[in-house]
Amino acid sequence: MSLPFQPEEIIEIAERAGSIVLSIYQRDFEIKEKEDHSPLTEADMASHKFITESLKRLHPNIPLLSEESSDAEMADRMSWKSYWLIDPLDGTKEFVKRNGEFTVNIAYVHKHRPVFGVVYAPVLGVTYWGGADIASFKKSKEGQQKIHVRKLPTRISEIKIVGSRSHQSEEFSVFIKNYPDAELVPMGSSLKLCLVAEGVADLYPRLGLTSEWDTAAAQAVVEGASGKVVSFLDGKSLGYNMNPNTLLNPFFIVSGD
């Protein structure tokens, strides 16, 4: 499909939001607690404000949904055919731990499918972007390159499985027993999906709760790199904005091959 925007302008917004996040990361910052007991920092809100204002200015007719949106702002979402889905700071726990494994995520969702996404890791200085119809790319200090998932190794000992650094579940521990000799790669935020997209890892089983803004941008990158993000229950590609009662994802698995 033809995108109603230039990818470069969305990449710039994500990277500028990342610069705002980074400036807060490099000093003392206030940490609050949400109702679900997850952390919230001033960086979350500053990034949210910048991204939402920038997108509304550039594309006022495209609605948007952010992790930090109010209930009132989310009220009409089921009527949207296309919209922005934003996580202004994915990996707030990693941000608080100061390990650098957090990202700014912006996705464009059309007919329940993330067709474009940008994932920017400000500490690492790495940007991923793409979508199934346009391929996927990685930009770092080494330059820009097209990325692609790798062929699954035939030996289990050569398989690399990405696991959450802060959210590993009992179900995940059971899953990896099927791959006793595989290498486990711990990583935070949506960077886990991006490692599969660029062929650094083969599988990412997420057997725990996530929200749609956690995955949409990185799913677009994975699919642009010829990978899959599918429900663990039925093997169908993750869809978005399909349930009026929740924005939680089912358990899923990201696969390169």
FIKOLZA-1660 file (N, C-alpha, C; in steps of 0.1 Angstrom, whole numbers, plus 5000, padded with zeros to 4 digits):
% residues 257
   i   px   py   pz ch aa at
   1 5008 4988 5000  A  M  N
   1 5000 5000 5000  A  M CA
   1 5009 5012 5000  A  M  C
   2 5003 5023 4995  A  S  N
   2 5010 5036 4995  A  S CA
   2 5008 5043 5009  A  S  C
   3 5019 5047 5015  A  L  N
   3 5018 5053 5028  A  L CA
   3 5015 5068 5027  A  L  C
   4 5006 5073 5035  A  P  N
   4 5002 5087 5034  A  P CA
   4 5011 5097 5041  A  P  C
   5 5024 5093 5042  A  F  N
   5 5034 5101 5048  A  F CA
   5 5048 5097 5042  A  F  C
   6 5058 5105 5045  A  Q  N
   6 5072 5101 5041  A  Q CA
   6 5078 5094 5053  A  Q  C
   7 5083 5082 5052  A  P  N
   7 5090 5075 5063  A  P CA
   7 5100 5084 5070  A  P  C
   8 5108 5092 5062  A  E  N
   8 5118 5100 5068  A  E CA
   8 5113 5110 5079  A  E  C
   9 5101 5115 5077  A  E  N
   9 5096 5125 5087  A  E CA
   9 5092 5118 5100  A  E  C
  10 5088 5105 5099  A  I  N
  10 5084 5098 5111  A  I CA
  10 5097 5093 5118  A  I  C
  11 5107 5089 5110  A  I  N
  11 5120 5086 5116  A  I CA
  11 5126 5098 5124  A  I  C
  12 5125 5109 5118  A  E  N
  12 5130 5122 5124  A  E CA
  12 5123 5125 5138  A  E  C
  13 5110 5123 5138  A  I  N
  13 5102 5125 5150  A  I CA
  13 5106 5115 5161  A  I  C
  14 5108 5103 5157  A  A  N
  14 5112 5093 5167  A  A CA
  14 5126 5096 5173  A  A  C
  15 5135 5100 5164  A  E  N
  15 5149 5103 5168  A  E CA
  15 5149 5116 5177  A  E  C
  16 5142 5126 5173  A  R  N
  16 5141 5138 5181  A  R CA
  16 5135 5135 5195  A  R  C
  17 5125 5127 5195  A  A  N
  17 5119 5123 5208  A  A CA
  17 5129 5115 5216  A  A  C
  18 5137 5107 5210  A  G  N
  18 5148 5099 5217  A  G CA
  18 5158 5109 5223  A  G  C
  19 5161 5120 5216  A  S  N
  19 5170 5129 5221  A  S CA
  19 5165 5136 5234  A  S  C
  20 5152 5138 5234  A  I  N
  20 5145 5144 5246  A  I CA
  20 5146 5134 5258  A  I  C
  21 5143 5121 5255  A  V  N
  21 5144 5110 5265  A  V CA
  21 5159 5109 5270  A  V  C
  22 5168 5110 5261  A  L  N
  22 5182 5109 5265  A  L CA
  22 5187 5120 5274  A  L  C
  23 5182 5132 5271  A  S  N
  23 5186 5143 5280  A  S CA
  23 5181 5141 5294  A  S  C
  24 5170 5135 5296  A  I  N
  24 5164 5132 5309  A  I CA
  24 5172 5120 5316  A  I  C
  25 5175 5111 5307  A  Y  N
  25 5182 5098 5312  A  Y CA
  25 5195 5102 5318  A  Y  C
  26 5202 5113 5313  A  Q  N
  26 5215 5116 5317  A  Q CA
  26 5216 5125 5330  A  Q  C
  27 5204 5127 5336  A  R  N
  27 5204 5134 5349  A  R CA
  27 5194 5127 5358  A  R  C
  28 5193 5132 5370  A  D  N
  28 5183 5127 5380  A  D CA
  28 5169 5129 5375  A  D  C
  29 5160 5120 5376  A  F  N
  29 5146 5122 5371  A  F CA
  29 5137 5115 5381  A  F  C
  30 5124 5120 5381  A  E  N
  30 5114 5116 5390  A  E CA
  30 5107 5103 5384  A  E  C
  31 5104 5094 5393  A  I  N
  31 5098 5081 5390  A  I CA
  31 5084 5081 5397  A  I  C
  32 5074 5079 5390  A  K  N
  32 5060 5077 5396  A  K CA
  32 5056 5062 5394  A  K  C
  33 5045 5059 5399  A  E  N
  33 5039 5045 5397  A  E CA
  33 5025 5046 5391  A  E  C
  34 5023 5039 5381  A  K  N
  34 5009 5038 5375  A  K CA
  34 5000 5029 5383  A  K  C
  35 4987 5029 5379  A  E  N
  35 4978 5020 5386  A  E CA
  35 4982 5006 5386  A  E  C
  36 4988 5001 5375  A  D  N
  36 4992 4987 5374  A  D CA
  36 5006 4985 5380  A  D  C
  37 5011 4995 5387  A  H  N
  37 5024 4994 5395  A  H CA
  37 5036 4995 5386  A  H  C
  38 5034 4997 5373  A  S  N
  38 5046 4999 5364  A  S CA
  38 5051 5013 5366  A  S  C
  39 5064 5015 5363  A  P  N
  39 5070 5029 5365  A  P CA
  39 5066 5038 5354  A  P  C
  40 5066 5051 5358  A  L  N
  40 5063 5062 5348  A  L CA
  40 5073 5073 5352  A  L  C
  41 5080 5078 5342  A  T  N
  41 5090 5088 5344  A  T CA
  41 5086 5101 5336  A  T  C
  42 5093 5112 5339  A  E  N
  42 5091 5124 5332  A  E CA
  42 5095 5122 5317  A  E  C
  43 5104 5113 5314  A  A  N
  43 5108 5110 5300  A  A CA
  43 5096 5105 5292  A  A  C
  44 5088 5096 5299  A  D  N
  44 5077 5090 5292  A  D CA
  44 5068 5101 5287  A  D  C
  45 5065 5110 5296  A  M  N
  45 5055 5121 5293  A  M CA
  45 5061 5131 5283  A  M  C
  46 5074 5135 5285  A  A  N
  46 5080 5144 5275  A  A CA
  46 5080 5139 5261  A  A  C
  47 5084 5126 5260  A  S  N
  47 5084 5120 5247  A  S CA
  47 5070 5119 5241  A  S  C
  48 5060 5115 5249  A  H  N
  48 5046 5115 5245  A  H CA
  48 5041 5128 5239  A  H  C
  49 5044 5139 5247  A  K  N
  49 5040 5152 5243  A  K CA
  49 5046 5156 5230  A  K  C
  50 5059 5154 5228  A  F  N
  50 5066 5158 5216  A  F CA
  50 5061 5150 5204  A  F  C
  51 5060 5137 5205  A  I  N
  51 5055 5129 5194  A  I CA
  51 5041 5132 5190  A  I  C
  52 5032 5133 5199  A  T  N
  52 5018 5135 5196  A  T CA
  52 5016 5149 5190  A  T  C
  53 5023 5159 5195  A  E  N
  53 5021 5172 5189  A  E CA
  53 5027 5173 5175  A  E  C
  54 5038 5166 5173  A  S  N
  54 5045 5166 5160  A  S CA
  54 5036 5159 5150  A  S  C
  55 5031 5147 5153  A  L  N
  55 5022 5140 5144  A  L CA
  55 5009 5147 5141  A  L  C
  56 5003 5154 5151  A  K  N
  56 4991 5161 5149  A  K CA
  56 4993 5173 5140  A  K  C
  57 5005 5179 5141  A  R  N
  57 5008 5191 5132  A  R CA
  57 5010 5186 5118  A  R  C
  58 5017 5175 5116  A  L  N
  58 5020 5171 5102  A  L CA
  58 5008 5164 5096  A  L  C
  59 5001 5156 5103  A  H  N
  59 4990 5148 5098  A  H CA
  59 4978 5149 5107  A  H  C
  60 4971 5161 5107  A  P  N
  60 4960 5163 5117  A  P CA
  60 4948 5154 5115  A  P  C
  61 4947 5147 5103  A  N  N
  61 4935 5139 5101  A  N CA
  61 4938 5124 5105  A  N  C
  62 4950 5121 5109  A  I  N
  62 4952 5107 5114  A  I CA
  62 4952 5106 5129  A  I  C
  63 4942 5099 5134  A  P  N
  63 4941 5098 5149  A  P CA
  63 4953 5090 5155  A  P  C
  64 4955 5092 5168  A  L  N
  64 4967 5085 5174  A  L CA
  64 4963 5079 5187  A  L  C
  65 4971 5069 5191  A  L  N
  65 4969 5062 5204  A  L CA
  65 4983 5060 5209  A  L  C
  66 4985 5065 5221  A  S  N
  66 4998 5063 5228  A  S CA
  66 4996 5056 5241  A  S  C
  67 5006 5050 5246  A  E  N
  67 5005 5044 5259  A  E CA
  67 5001 5054 5270  A  E  C
  68 5005 5066 5268  A  E  N
  68 5001 5077 5278  A  E CA
  68 4989 5084 5274  A  E  C
  69 4981 5080 5264  A  S  N
  69 4968 5086 5261  A  S CA
  69 4959 5085 5272  A  S  C
  70 4950 5094 5273  A  S  N
  70 4939 5093 5283  A  S CA
  70 4928 5084 5279  A  S  C
  71 4919 5080 5288  A  D  N
  71 4908 5072 5284  A  D CA
  71 4899 5079 5274  A  D  C
  72 4897 5092 5276  A  A  N
  72 4889 5099 5267  A  A CA
  72 4895 5099 5252  A  A  C
  73 4908 5100 5251  A  E  N
  73 4914 5100 5238  A  E CA
  73 4913 5086 5232  A  E  C
  74 4911 5075 5240  A  M  N
  74 4910 5062 5234  A  M CA
  74 4896 5058 5231  A  M  C
  75 4886 5067 5234  A  A  N
  75 4872 5063 5234  A  A CA
  75 4867 5059 5220  A  A  C
  76 4872 5065 5210  A  D  N
  76 4867 5063 5196  A  D CA
  76 4875 5054 5188  A  D  C
  77 4885 5047 5194  A  R  N
  77 4895 5039 5186  A  R CA
  77 4889 5028 5177  A  R  C
  78 4878 5022 5181  A  M  N
  78 4872 5011 5173  A  M CA
  78 4867 5016 5160  A  M  C
  79 4865 5029 5158  A  S  N
  79 4860 5034 5145  A  S CA
  79 4872 5038 5136  A  S  C
  80 4884 5036 5140  A  W  N
  80 4895 5041 5132  A  W CA
  80 4899 5030 5122  A  W  C
  81 4901 5034 5110  A  K  N
  81 4906 5025 5099  A  K CA
  81 4921 5025 5099  A  K  C
  82 4927 5037 5101  A  S  N
  82 4941 5039 5102  A  S CA
  82 4945 5049 5114  A  S  C
  83 4956 5046 5120  A  Y  N
  83 4960 5055 5131  A  Y CA
  83 4974 5053 5135  A  Y  C
  84 4980 5062 5142  A  W  N
  84 4993 5060 5148  A  W CA
  84 4992 5053 5161  A  W  C
  85 5001 5044 5164  A  L  N
  85 5002 5037 5177  A  L CA
  85 5016 5039 5182  A  L  C
  86 5017 5045 5194  A  I  N
  86 5029 5050 5199  A  I CA
  86 5032 5045 5213  A  I  C
  87 5045 5041 5215  A  D  N
  87 5050 5039 5228  A  D CA
  87 5062 5049 5230  A  D  C
  88 5059 5060 5237  A  P  N
  88 5069 5070 5238  A  P CA
  88 5082 5066 5245  A  P  C
  89 5081 5056 5254  A  L  N
  89 5093 5051 5260  A  L CA
  89 5090 5036 5263  A  L  C
  90 5095 5028 5255  A  D  N
  90 5093 5013 5257  A  D CA
  90 5105 5008 5264  A  D  C
  91 5102 5001 5275  A  G  N
  91 5113 4996 5284  A  G CA
  91 5116 5006 5295  A  G  C
  92 5106 5011 5301  A  T  N
  92 5108 5021 5312  A  T CA
  92 5116 5015 5324  A  T  C
  93 5114 5002 5326  A  K  N
  93 5122 4995 5336  A  K CA
  93 5137 4995 5333  A  K  C
  94 5140 4994 5320  A  E  N
  94 5154 4994 5316  A  E CA
  94 5159 5008 5317  A  E  C
  95 5151 5018 5314  A  F  N
  95 5154 5032 5315  A  F CA
  95 5158 5035 5330  A  F  C
  96 5150 5030 5339  A  V  N
  96 5152 5033 5353  A  V CA
  96 5165 5026 5358  A  V  C
  97 5167 5014 5352  A  K  N
  97 5180 5006 5356  A  K CA
  97 5192 5012 5349  A  K  C
  98 5190 5021 5340  A  R  N
  98 5201 5028 5332  A  R CA
  98 5210 5018 5325  A  R  C
  99 5203 5008 5318  A  N  N
  99 5211 4998 5310  A  N CA
  99 5211 5001 5295  A  N  C
 100 5203 5012 5291  A  G  N
 100 5203 5016 5278  A  G CA
 100 5194 5009 5268  A  G  C
 101 5187 4998 5273  A  E  N
 101 5179 4990 5264  A  E CA
 101 5164 4994 5264  A  E  C
 102 5162 5006 5260  A  F  N
 102 5149 5012 5259  A  F CA
 102 5148 5019 5245  A  F  C
 103 5135 5021 5241  A  T  N
 103 5133 5026 5227  A  T CA
 103 5121 5035 5227  A  T  C
 104 5121 5043 5216  A  V  N
 104 5109 5051 5212  A  V CA
 104 5103 5044 5200  A  V  C
 105 5090 5041 5201  A  N  N
 105 5083 5033 5191  A  N CA
 105 5071 5041 5185  A  N  C
 106 5071 5042 5171  A  I  N
 106 5060 5048 5164  A  I CA
 106 5056 5038 5153  A  I  C
 107 5043 5035 5153  A  A  N
 107 5038 5026 5143  A  A CA
 107 5026 5033 5136  A  A  C
 108 5024 5029 5123  A  Y  N
 108 5012 5033 5116  A  Y CA
 108 5005 5020 5113  A  Y  C
 109 4992 5020 5118  A  V  N
 109 4984 5008 5117  A  V CA
 109 4973 5011 5107  A  V  C
 110 4971 5002 5098  A  H  N
 110 4960 5003 5088  A  H CA
 110 4953 4990 5087  A  H  C
 111 4940 4990 5089  A  K  N
 111 4931 4978 5088  A  K CA
 111 4937 4967 5097  A  K  C
 112 4940 4971 5110  A  H  N
 112 4944 4962 5120  A  H CA
 112 4958 4956 5118  A  H  C
 113 4966 4962 5109  A  R  N
 113 4979 4957 5106  A  R CA
 113 4989 4968 5107  A  R  C
 114 5000 4965 5114  A  P  N
 114 5011 4976 5115  A  P CA
 114 5019 4976 5102  A  P  C
 115 5016 4985 5093  A  V  N
 115 5022 4985 5080  A  V CA
 115 5035 4993 5079  A  V  C
 116 5038 5001 5090  A  F  N
 116 5051 5008 5091  A  F CA
 116 5054 5010 5105  A  F  C
 117 5067 5009 5108  A  G  N
 117 5071 5012 5122  A  G CA
 117 5086 5017 5123  A  G  C
 118 5088 5025 5133  A  V  N
 118 5101 5030 5136  A  V CA
 118 5104 5027 5151  A  V  C
 119 5116 5021 5153  A  V  N
 119 5121 5018 5167  A  V CA
 119 5134 5024 5168  A  V  C
 120 5135 5034 5178  A  Y  N
 120 5148 5041 5180  A  Y CA
 120 5153 5039 5194  A  Y  C
 121 5166 5034 5195  A  A  N
 121 5172 5032 5208  A  A CA
 121 5182 5043 5210  A  A  C
 122 5179 5054 5217  A  P  N
 122 5188 5065 5218  A  P CA
 122 5202 5063 5224  A  P  C
 123 5203 5055 5234  A  V  N
 123 5216 5052 5240  A  V CA
 123 5225 5045 5231  A  V  C
 124 5219 5035 5224  A  L  N
 124 5227 5027 5214  A  L CA
 124 5229 5034 5201  A  L  C
 125 5221 5045 5198  A  G  N
 125 5222 5052 5186  A  G CA
 125 5218 5044 5174  A  G  C
 126 5208 5036 5176  A  V  N
 126 5204 5027 5165  A  V CA
 126 5189 5029 5162  A  V  C
 127 5186 5030 5149  A  T  N
 127 5172 5032 5144  A  T CA
 127 5169 5020 5135  A  T  C
 128 5157 5014 5138  A  Y  N
 128 5152 5004 5129  A  Y CA
 128 5139 5009 5123  A  Y  C
 129 5136 5007 5110  A  W  N
 129 5123 5010 5105  A  W CA
 129 5120 5002 5093  A  W  C
 130 5107 5001 5090  A  G  N
 130 5102 4994 5078  A  G CA
 130 5088 4989 5079  A  G  C
 131 5085 4980 5070  A  G  N
 131 5072 4974 5069  A  G CA
 131 5071 4964 5058  A  G  C
 132 5061 4955 5058  A  A  N
 132 5061 4944 5049  A  A CA
 132 5061 4948 5035  A  A  C
 133 5056 4960 5031  A  D  N
 133 5055 4964 5017  A  D CA
 133 5067 4973 5013  A  D  C
 134 5076 4976 5022  A  I  N
 134 5087 4985 5019  A  I CA
 134 5101 4979 5023  A  I  C
 135 5102 4967 5029  A  A  N
 135 5114 4962 5034  A  A CA
 135 5118 4969 5048  A  A  C
 136 5128 4964 5054  A  S  N
 136 5133 4970 5067  A  S CA
 136 5147 4974 5067  A  S  C
 137 5151 4983 5075  A  F  N
 137 5164 4989 5075  A  F CA
 137 5169 4992 5089  A  F  C
 138 5182 4992 5091  A  K  N
 138 5189 4996 5103  A  K CA
 138 5199 5007 5101  A  K  C
 139 5198 5017 5109  A  K  N
 139 5208 5028 5108  A  K CA
 139 5216 5029 5121  A  K  C
 140 5229 5029 5120  A  S  N
 140 5237 5031 5132  A  S CA
 140 5250 5039 5128  A  S  C
 141 5259 5041 5137  A  K  N
 141 5271 5048 5134  A  K CA
 141 5279 5042 5123  A  K  C
 142 5277 5029 5120  A  E  N
 142 5283 5022 5109  A  E CA
 142 5277 5025 5096  A  E  C
 143 5265 5031 5096  A  G  N
 143 5258 5035 5083  A  G CA
 143 5244 5028 5083  A  G  C
 144 5238 5028 5071  A  Q  N
 144 5225 5023 5070  A  Q CA
 144 5225 5010 5061  A  Q  C
 145 5217 5000 5065  A  Q  N
 145 5217 4988 5057  A  Q CA
 145 5203 4982 5058  A  Q  C
 146 5200 4974 5047  A  K  N
 146 5188 4967 5047  A  K CA
 146 5190 4954 5056  A  K  C
 147 5179 4951 5063  A  I  N
 147 5181 4939 5072  A  I CA
 147 5171 4928 5068  A  I  C
 148 5174 4916 5072  A  H  N
 148 5166 4904 5068  A  H CA
 148 5169 4894 5079  A  H  C
 149 5158 4886 5082  A  V  N
 149 5159 4875 5091  A  V CA
 149 5169 4865 5086  A  V  C
 150 5174 4856 5095  A  R  N
 150 5183 4846 5090  A  R CA
 150 5176 4833 5089  A  R  C
 151 5182 4824 5082  A  K  N
 151 5177 4810 5081  A  K CA
 151 5179 4803 5094  A  K  C
 152 5169 4796 5098  A  L  N
 152 5169 4789 5111  A  L CA
 152 5180 4778 5111  A  L  C
 153 5189 4778 5120  A  P  N
 153 5200 4767 5120  A  P CA
 153 5194 4753 5122  A  P  C
 154 5200 4744 5116  A  T  N
 154 5196 4730 5117  A  T CA
 154 5199 4724 5131  A  T  C
 155 5210 4729 5137  A  R  N
 155 5214 4724 5150  A  R CA
 155 5208 4732 5161  A  R  C
 156 5202 4726 5171  A  I  N
 156 5196 4733 5182  A  I CA
 156 5206 4742 5189  A  I  C
 157 5219 4737 5190  A  S  N
 157 5229 4744 5197  A  S CA
 157 5233 4757 5190  A  S  C
 158 5229 4759 5178  A  E  N
 158 5232 4771 5171  A  E CA
 158 5220 4781 5171  A  E  C
 159 5209 4777 5176  A  I  N
 159 5197 4786 5177  A  I CA
 159 5199 4796 5188  A  I  C
 160 5195 4808 5185  A  K  N
 160 5196 4819 5195  A  K CA
 160 5182 4824 5198  A  K  C
 161 5178 4823 5211  A  I  N
 161 5165 4827 5215  A  I CA
 161 5166 4839 5224  A  I  C
 162 5158 4849 5220  A  V  N
 162 5158 4862 5228  A  V CA
 162 5148 4861 5239  A  V  C
 163 5153 4865 5251  A  G  N
 163 5144 4865 5263  A  G CA
 163 5144 4879 5269  A  G  C
 164 5133 4882 5276  A  S  N
 164 5131 4895 5282  A  S CA
 164 5141 4896 5294  A  S  C
 165 5147 4908 5295  A  R  N
 165 5157 4910 5306  A  R CA
 165 5149 4912 5319  A  R  C
 166 5137 4918 5319  A  S  N
 166 5130 4921 5331  A  S CA
 166 5117 4914 5333  A  S  C
 167 5112 4906 5323  A  H  N
 167 5098 4901 5324  A  H CA
 167 5098 4886 5321  A  H  C
 168 5108 4878 5323  A  Q  N
 168 5107 4864 5320  A  Q CA
 168 5097 4857 5329  A  Q  C
 169 5089 4848 5323  A  S  N
 169 5078 4841 5330  A  S CA
 169 5081 4827 5331  A  S  C
 170 5073 4820 5340  A  E  N
 170 5074 4806 5341  A  E CA
 170 5071 4798 5328  A  E  C
 171 5062 4803 5320  A  E  N
 171 5059 4797 5307  A  E CA
 171 5071 4798 5298  A  E  C
 172 5078 4809 5299  A  F  N
 172 5091 4810 5290  A  F CA
 172 5101 4800 5295  A  F  C
 173 5102 4798 5308  A  S  N
 173 5112 4788 5313  A  S CA
 173 5108 4774 5308  A  S  C
 174 5095 4771 5307  A  V  N
 174 5091 4758 5302  A  V CA
 174 5094 4757 5287  A  V  C
 175 5091 4768 5280  A  F  N
 175 5094 4768 5265  A  F CA
 175 5108 4765 5262  A  F  C
 176 5117 4771 5268  A  I  N
 176 5131 4770 5264  A  I CA
 176 5137 4756 5268  A  I  C
 177 5130 4748 5276  A  K  N
 177 5135 4735 5279  A  K CA
 177 5134 4726 5266  A  K  C
 178 5126 4731 5256  A  N  N
 178 5126 4723 5244  A  N CA
 178 5139 4726 5235  A  N  C
 179 5147 4736 5240  A  Y  N
 179 5159 4740 5233  A  Y CA
 179 5170 4740 5243  A  Y  C
 180 5174 4729 5248  A  P  N
 180 5183 4728 5260  A  P CA
 180 5197 4734 5257  A  P  C
 181 5201 4733 5244  A  D  N
 181 5215 4738 5241  A  D CA
 181 5215 4751 5233  A  D  C
 182 5203 4757 5232  A  A  N
 182 5202 4770 5225  A  A CA
 182 5209 4781 5233  A  A  C
 183 5213 4791 5226  A  E  N
 183 5219 4803 5233  A  E CA
 183 5208 4813 5236  A  E  C
 184 5207 4817 5249  A  L  N
 184 5197 4826 5253  A  L CA
 184 5203 4840 5253  A  L  C
 185 5196 4850 5246  A  V  N
 185 5201 4863 5245  A  V CA
 185 5192 4873 5253  A  V  C
 186 5196 4878 5264  A  P  N
 186 5187 4887 5272  A  P CA
 186 5187 4901 5266  A  P  C
 187 5175 4907 5265  A  M  N
 187 5174 4920 5259  A  M CA
 187 5161 4927 5265  A  M  C
 188 5161 4940 5265  A  G  N
 188 5150 4947 5270  A  G CA
 188 5142 4954 5258  A  G  C
 189 5130 4958 5261  A  S  N
 189 5121 4965 5252  A  S CA
 189 5119 4958 5239  A  S  C
 190 5114 4966 5229  A  S  N
 190 5111 4960 5216  A  S CA
 190 5124 4957 5208  A  S  C
 191 5135 4960 5214  A  L  N
 191 5148 4955 5207  A  L CA
 191 5148 4940 5205  A  L  C
 192 5141 4933 5213  A  K  N
 192 5141 4918 5212  A  K CA
 192 5135 4914 5198  A  K  C
 193 5125 4921 5194  A  L  N
 193 5119 4918 5181  A  L CA
 193 5129 4922 5170  A  L  C
 194 5136 4933 5172  A  C  N
 194 5145 4938 5162  A  C CA
 194 5157 4929 5160  A  C  C
 195 5161 4922 5171  A  L  N
 195 5173 4913 5170  A  L CA
 195 5169 4902 5160  A  L  C
 196 5156 4897 5161  A  V  N
 196 5152 4887 5151  A  V CA
 196 5152 4893 5137  A  V  C
 197 5147 4905 5136  A  A  N
 197 5145 4911 5123  A  A CA
 197 5159 4912 5116  A  A  C
 198 5169 4915 5123  A  E  N
 198 5182 4917 5117  A  E CA
 198 5191 4905 5116  A  E  C
 199 5185 4893 5121  A  G  N
 199 5192 4881 5119  A  G CA
 199 5202 4878 5130  A  G  C
 200 5202 4885 5141  A  V  N
 200 5211 4883 5152  A  V CA
 200 5205 4871 5161  A  V  C
 201 5192 4870 5161  A  A  N
 201 5186 4859 5169  A  A CA
 201 5175 4852 5160  A  A  C
 202 5171 4841 5164  A  D  N
 202 5161 4833 5156  A  D CA
 202 5147 4833 5161  A  D  C
 203 5145 4833 5174  A  L  N
 203 5132 4832 5180  A  L CA
 203 5131 4841 5192  A  L  C
 204 5119 4847 5194  A  Y  N
 204 5115 4854 5206  A  Y CA
 204 5102 4850 5210  A  Y  C
 205 5101 4841 5220  A  P  N
 205 5087 4837 5225  A  P CA
 205 5083 4847 5236  A  P  C
 206 5072 4854 5235  A  R  N
 206 5068 4862 5245  A  R CA
 206 5056 4856 5252  A  R  C
 207 5058 4849 5263  A  L  N
 207 5048 4842 5270  A  L CA
 207 5045 4849 5283  A  L  C
 208 5040 4861 5281  A  G  N
 208 5037 4870 5292  A  G CA
 208 5029 4882 5285  A  G  C
 209 5023 4890 5294  A  L  N
 209 5014 4901 5289  A  L CA
 209 5022 4912 5283  A  L  C
 210 5017 4917 5272  A  T  N
 210 5022 4930 5266  A  T CA
 210 5010 4937 5260  A  T  C
 211 5012 4950 5258  A  S  N
 211 5002 4958 5252  A  S CA
 211 5005 4961 5237  A  S  C
 212 4995 4965 5230  A  E  N
 212 4996 4966 5215  A  E CA
 212 5007 4977 5212  A  E  C
 213 5008 4987 5220  A  W  N
 213 5019 4997 5217  A  W CA
 213 5033 4992 5219  A  W  C
 214 5034 4981 5227  A  D  N
 214 5047 4975 5229  A  D CA
 214 5053 4968 5216  A  D  C
 215 5044 4964 5208  A  T  N
 215 5048 4955 5197  A  T CA
 215 5046 4960 5183  A  T  C
 216 5037 4970 5181  A  A  N
 216 5033 4973 5167  A  A CA
 216 5045 4978 5158  A  A  C
 217 5053 4987 5163  A  A  N
 217 5063 4993 5155  A  A CA
 217 5074 4982 5151  A  A  C
 218 5078 4974 5161  A  A  N
 218 5088 4964 5159  A  A CA
 218 5082 4952 5151  A  A  C
 219 5069 4949 5152  A  Q  N
 219 5063 4939 5143  A  Q CA
 219 5064 4943 5128  A  Q  C
 220 5062 4956 5126  A  A  N
 220 5063 4961 5112  A  A CA
 220 5077 4959 5107  A  A  C
 221 5087 4961 5116  A  V  N
 221 5101 4959 5112  A  V CA
 221 5104 4945 5109  A  V  C
 222 5099 4936 5118  A  V  N
 222 5101 4922 5116  A  V CA
 222 5095 4917 5103  A  V  C
 223 5083 4921 5100  A  E  N
 223 5076 4917 5088  A  E CA
 223 5083 4923 5075  A  E  C
 224 5088 4935 5076  A  G  N
 224 5096 4940 5065  A  G CA
 224 5109 4933 5063  A  G  C
 225 5113 4926 5073  A  A  N
 225 5126 4918 5071  A  A CA
 225 5123 4903 5069  A  A  C
 226 5110 4900 5065  A  S  N
 226 5105 4887 5061  A  S CA
 226 5104 4877 5073  A  S  C
 227 5102 4883 5085  A  G  N
 227 5099 4875 5097  A  G CA
 227 5084 4874 5100  A  G  C
 228 5081 4867 5111  A  K  N
 228 5067 4866 5115  A  K CA
 228 5065 4869 5130  A  K  C
 229 5054 4875 5133  A  V  N
 229 5050 4877 5147  A  V CA
 229 5036 4872 5148  A  V  C
 230 5034 4860 5154  A  V  N
 230 5022 4853 5154  A  V CA
 230 5017 4849 5168  A  V  C
 231 5004 4848 5170  A  S  N
 231 4999 4843 5182  A  S CA
 231 5003 4829 5186  A  S  C
 232 5007 4827 5198  A  F  N
 232 5012 4814 5203  A  F CA
 232 5001 4804 5202  A  F  C
 233 4988 4809 5203  A  L  N
 233 4977 4800 5204  A  L CA
 233 4972 4794 5190  A  L  C
 234 4971 4803 5180  A  D  N
 234 4966 4799 5167  A  D CA
 234 4975 4801 5155  A  D  C
 235 4987 4807 5158  A  G  N
 235 4996 4809 5147  A  G CA
 235 4992 4821 5137  A  G  C
 236 4982 4829 5141  A  K  N
 236 4978 4840 5132  A  K CA
 236 4986 4852 5135  A  K  C
 237 4989 4860 5125  A  S  N
 237 4996 4873 5127  A  S CA
 237 4989 4881 5137  A  S  C
 238 4997 4888 5146  A  L  N
 238 4991 4897 5156  A  L CA
 238 4983 4908 5149  A  L  C
 239 4971 4910 5153  A  G  N
 239 4962 4921 5148  A  G CA
 239 4961 4932 5159  A  G  C
 240 4956 4944 5154  A  Y  N
 240 4956 4955 5163  A  Y CA
 240 4942 4962 5163  A  Y  C
 241 4938 4967 5175  A  N  N
 241 4926 4974 5176  A  N CA
 241 4914 4966 5172  A  N  C
 242 4913 4954 5176  A  M  N
 242 4903 4945 5172  A  M CA
 242 4893 4941 5184  A  M  C
 243 4897 4945 5196  A  N  N
 243 4889 4942 5208  A  N CA
 243 4886 4955 5216  A  N  C
 244 4873 4958 5217  A  P  N
 244 4869 4970 5224  A  P CA
 244 4872 4970 5239  A  P  C
 245 4875 4958 5244  A  N  N
 245 4876 4957 5259  A  N CA
 245 4891 4956 5263  A  N  C
 246 4900 4955 5254  A  T  N
 246 4914 4954 5259  A  T CA
 246 4924 4958 5248  A  T  C
 247 4935 4962 5252  A  L  N
 247 4946 4965 5243  A  L CA
 247 4958 4956 5246  A  L  C
 248 4955 4945 5252  A  L  N
 248 4966 4935 5255  A  L CA
 248 4967 4925 5244  A  L  C
 249 4980 4921 5241  A  N  N
 249 4983 4911 5231  A  N CA
 249 4981 4897 5238  A  N  C
 250 4978 4887 5229  A  P  N
 250 4980 4873 5234  A  P CA
 250 4994 4870 5235  A  P  C
 251 4997 4858 5241  A  F  N
 251 5011 4853 5240  A  F CA
 251 5015 4852 5225  A  F  C
 252 5027 4854 5222  A  F  N
 252 5031 4854 5208  A  F CA
 252 5045 4849 5206  A  F  C
 253 5049 4846 5194  A  I  N
 253 5063 4842 5191  A  I CA
 253 5067 4849 5179  A  I  C
 254 5080 4854 5179  A  V  N
 254 5086 4861 5168  A  V CA
 254 5096 4851 5162  A  V  C
 255 5095 4849 5149  A  S  N
 255 5103 4839 5142  A  S CA
 255 5110 4844 5130  A  S  C
 256 5122 4841 5128  A  G  N
 256 5129 4846 5116  A  G CA
 256 5126 4837 5104  A  G  C
 257 5126 4824 5107  A  D  N
 257 5124 4815 5095  A  D CA
 257 5113 4805 5100  A  D  C
% end
